[in-house]
Amino acid sequence: MNRTLTALTASLLLATGCSNEPSYDQAAERCIKAVNALPKGAQLHDARPKPCERMTDEDYNLIHAHKTLTDAGLMPTPTPTP
């Protein structure tokens, strides 16, 4: 009985996503902040910043492209809306 209850509880915790890891969206936000904190001209393809390790190649390349275009003055910096 105890083993069944323990297995059921563990399954429910896994199914509901109970973990200490941030969601993918939260990880993406942290990655964007880490990439934006790098100095202009930083070689972003040499090594990913630690917060970007979970990003797919496609998502990381998009973040990288945005940083590159912003640094070159080709992408407007978004202004927060009140």
Phi, psi and omega in degrees: 000314181296322179294320180295316180295319179295316180295319179295317179297316179297320179296319179294319179296319178292321182292328181272359176076029180286105178204170179272351181284143177289160176295167180298321178297319178294321178296321178296318178299319179294322178296314180301316179297319181294318180292318180293336179281347179289150179292157177303141178081004179297139179279096187284342181271352178295308179206133179288142172299149183309316181295348183261002185296331180279346184291142173292162178301319181298314181293318179295320178297324177294315177298317179298314181297318179298316179298316181297314180293323178294316179298328180277357180079015181264354181234124179293144176281127181294142177254134181295142177268140182289000000 
